[in-house]
Structures are given as C-alpha cells and as structure tokens.
Amino acid sequence: MIVIADMGATKTDWSFAEGSTVIKNIQTKGFNPYFYSTGEIIDLLKPDFAEEDFSDVEEVHFYGAGCSTDEKIKTVENAIKIYFPCASVEVSHDLLASARALCGYSPGIACILGTGSNTCLYDGTYIIANNPSLGFLLGDEGSGSDLGRELIKAYYYGKLTPEIDQKFEQQFNTNKNSLLGNVYSTDKPNAFCAALTPFLSQNIDEACIEQIVKNSFRIFFQSHVITYDNYKKLPINFVGSIAHHFKKQLLEVAKEFETRVGIIIKAPIGKLIEFHSHME
C-alpha cells in the first residue's frame, strides 16, 4: 500500500491506495515545517493517527509547503516515520506535486492558481526553473487572494457598476467605511481576500467583474508563464480552485498569449495517485 499526502495551508489530505485504487482517505490539520518542530507535528497528527495501524504501508509520498530545504524535509520526515515505521518516506515541496500531477513524465509548465499562485518549468523528472511567486504582499498574481484584492480596489476606485456595488455590500455586510478596517485588522489578509472570490464567480457575466479576473490572469502570464523558455511550445497546465472555477477566462487569456493549455484540475491528489502507481 502507498500513501499520498497533499498538505495545504490548513489541512492535509492523506490517500491510501493499492495500485491506482484508493482504499481510504484521512484528513488531518496542515503544518508548515517553518513553524512546527518534529515533536509538534507528531502531536498534531496524534488525534487522527494514534489509533491507526499503518504497518502495511510500504511508501509515503508527502508534499507540502515549506518542504524545500534538507532541514525542513527532515523535520517532516522524522514525524511521519513515527506513524509509518515500515514505510519508505519521500517528502517534497507542493510545487513538485503539482508538476507531477499535471505533467506526469512529460515536459511542461505547471501552474498553481489557488489561494496563492506559483509556477515552474518541469522536464518530466525535475523542476528545472521556478519564477518566484513572492507571496501575498508582493506577488501571488492570478490567485484567489489577488482576485479578492483587485475586487476590493475596484470597489473603492469606482470601477464597479452601482448594482454590483450594492450586491457586494449586501452580500458581505460591509461598506467603504468598514471594509478596509476589516482587511487590515485580520492576521490572514490573503485568506480574507481569497474568501471574496465566490462573489466574482457568481457575477462573472458582468463585464466589470470579468475584466478583474482576466486582468489578473494577464499579469500572471506576463510575470510568470512567458518567462520560461519555449513557453509557446510546451503545454501550460493548471491546478487549483481558481483555475478550475475560472476556466473559461483562463483559456481566453492563454489564447491571447498564444499558449497551449494542457489540463486544468482542481486538486492534484488523483493525478498523484496515478503518477506513483505507474512508478511501481
């Protein structure tokens, strides 16, 4: 049996599979090794794993944010081995998970468009180039947090129609006097902004809303996708909720840049199971 784990900011999805068949799924809390020690990770997993018997697991392939240096990889690996003592453990960055899920064993450009954004050039085995995303304050172009931020700016700068202004205020019980205070008082402004994206999806037929989405994607392509060699020849693949929900607008912007879109998926776990089952 193999285990594929995909860790996001708040949760980790663990899929237990025999070949390409999923036997069961377990969801635990997420943890970034930059903020958690091995002992803290062990304690965090204990409520979900302590009563489980994982002696039949032969391989664990764990992907997560923060798993990018030998030190941080070891932090996670040592915790996982407590619960999977008979398994070989591979710990890798979530960007490699996206590349493997989207491209398999073929070269391509892999893009994450979720709460945040990231990209890489993948040669079929390794990530060979990665244009940094810079995070919420300086980057994350095309992401949910970026779309929410641009919606707020459009609201304040008078770029929305009066009807959309009113709908926005009613849906989020806010106004121009209170919204900025809410943005700047939260300890997770990226998540706050990303939580506004359903409003964009619900009103995507409005020209002012679609323009916000497409402009964000254009900047994403300009800042990241077209920086890679052979970007017009390689398939551009996407994973994440934003890519999934705004597929139409994403495809239209990709066409503007004369690029070829490969696949667009909401989450990587299913494709990762396929990838690792073919490695056997």
N, C-alpha and C positions, 0 to 999 in steps of 0.2 A: 504494500500500500504506500502511496505517496501523499504528501500534504503540500498544498499550495496556499500560501498566506499572502494576502494583499492588504497592507496597512495604510489607512488614510489618516487624516488629522485626528479623528475622534474614535474610529473603530478599526478593527482588523477582522477580515473575513478569512476563515480557515476552511478549505475544501479538502475532504478526504476522498481519494479516488483510487480505484483499481483500474489500471489502463486509462481509458478515456471516460469511464463510468464513475460518476460522483456517488459515493456511499452515504456521506453525511456532511453537513455544514455546521460550523460553530462560529459564533461571533463574539469577540472579546473587545475590550477597550483598546484604543490606539495608544502608542507611546513612541516618542521620538528619543533616540539614544543620546541626543544632545542635552536632554532634560531629565532623563531617567538613568539610574545606575542598573547594573545587572540584578542586584538584590531587589530593587524597586520594581523591575519588570517581572521578576519571579512572583512577587507579592501581588502584582496587578493581575497576573494570569491565574492565580491560585483559585479564585471563586469558580472559574469555568473549567479548569484543568485538573485540580487536585484529586477529584474522584474518578478521573478517566484513566483507562489502561491503554497506553499508546505503544505497547511493546511490539505490535505487529507493523508499525510504521517503519519503512526502510529508508525513506528520503523525505526531507523537509526543505522546500524551496520558499524562502521568506523574502518578500520585497517590501521596502518601506522607506519613507522619507527619513533622511538623516543617516542612512546606512551607506555612507560614501567614503569613509576612511577605514583603515585597518582597525584602528582603536574602537570605533563605534560599531563596526561589524562584529568584533569580538564581544563587545558588551551585550549585543542581542543574541549572538550565537551561544554564549555561555548560559544565558537564561533559558533558551529554547531546549538545550541539551538536558536540562533538569527534568523536563517533562517528556522528552523523546530520547531516552538514553540509548536506544538501539539503532537510531537513525543517523545517516549522514546529513549534515545540515549545511545548506548554502544560504547565505544572507547577502542580498544585493539591493541596490537603490531602486526606487519605484520607477525611475526612468527606464531602466533595463527591462523591467516588467512590461512597460508599455511597448518598448521596441520589440520584444519577443512576441508579445500578444498580437501586435499589429503587422509585423513583418515576417515572423517565423524565421526561416533560414534564408530569406532573400534580402538584398539591399533595399533601403528605403529611408524615408524621413518620417519619424514618429513624433506626433504632437499630442500633448495633453492639454485639453481645454475643460477644466472643471472649476472648482473654486479659485485655483491658481492656474498658471499655464507654464509649459516647458516644451522644449523640442530637442531632438537630437538627430544626427546622421548615423545610420546603422549599416554595417557592411554585411549583415547576415549572421554575424557571430558577436561582434563587439560594437560598442558605441565609439565612433572614431571622431566625432565632433559634437560639441554641445554649446550653443549660444546661450549664455546665462540668462535666466528669467528675471533676476533681481528682486523678485518678491513684490508684495503689495505696494510698498511706498514708491518704488522706482520702476516697476515693470508689471508683470502679470497681464500683459496685453492680451485681449481676446478672451479673458477668463470671466467667470461669474462675478468676481469682485470688481473687475474692471468695468463690466457692463453695468453693475449697480452704481458704481462711482460716476460713470458717464450719465446715467439716468438722473442722479441727484444734481449734477452740474446742469443738465438740460432743463431740469425743473426750476432751478434758481436763475438761470440765464434767459428764461423766457422762450425756450426753443420747443416747448410742448404746446399743443393746442389747449384752449381753455377747458375743453371737455376732458382731455387726458389729465390735465392739472387736477381737475375736480375728482376724477376717478382715483388718481394716485393718493390724494389727501384722504378720501373716504376709506380706501382700502387699508391704508397704513395708519389711519387716525393721527395724521400729522399736519403740519403747515410750515410755512417758511420761517416762522419764529422758533419752532421747536426742533426741526429735523437736524440741523447742524449740531445742536447740543447733544442729540442722541448719537450722532456719528462720532463725535469727538470724546464722548464720555465712555464709550464701550471699550473693553480691553481687547476686543477682537473686531476691529473695523472691517477687515477683509470679509469675515463671515457675515457681518451686518449688511454690507453692500451686496454680497452674493445672494442674500435672502430676498433681495428685491427682484431678482431675475424672473420669477414666475409672472410678475406683472408685465414684463417685456414680452414674454411668450403669449400671455393672454391677449395682448393688444398689438401683436406683431403686424396685423393688417393695416395699422395706422402708419402713414408714411414717416412721421417724425420718430416713431419707435423703431421701425425697420432701419432707418438711417443710423440710429445709435448703434445697433447691432452690427451692421455692415461696416461702419467706420471703424469700430473696434477690431473687427476681423482684418480689415485692410492694414491697420497699423501692426497687427500681429504678423501678417505676411511680410510687410516691409521690414520689420525689425528682426524677424527670425527666419522665416521659411526661405526667403530669397537670398539669405547669406550663405547657404550651403551650396557646394559645388554640384552641378548637374541637377539643380532643383526642378528644371523643366522636364528632365528625362526620367527621374525617379518618381515612384508613387508617393504621394503625400497622404499619410494615414493619421486618423484621429481617434482618440479615446477620451471619454469624459461626458458628463451630463450636458455641458453647454454645447459641445459638438453634436451630441445626439438630439437635443431639443431644437437647435437652430440649424439643422442640417441644410435646409433649403438656402438660407442666406450664406452659409459657409461655402456651399457648392458654387453659388453665384460669384462670390468674391474670389474663390480659387480660379474660376474661369477668367476673371479679369486679369489675373497674373499669369495666365497661360500655363497653369499647372495641372497635373493629372492626379485626381483624388483616388486613392485605393479603397480602403474600407473606413467606415465610421462606426464605432461601437461605444456603448455607454460605459461598460466596465471591462477590465482585462481578464478577469478570473477564468471565464470559459475558454478563451483562446490560450491562456497559460496552461490549462489542463491538457489541451490538445498538444501544445508545444512539448511539454515534459513527457507525455505518454509516447510521443514519437522518438524521444531520446532513448527509450528503453531498448 
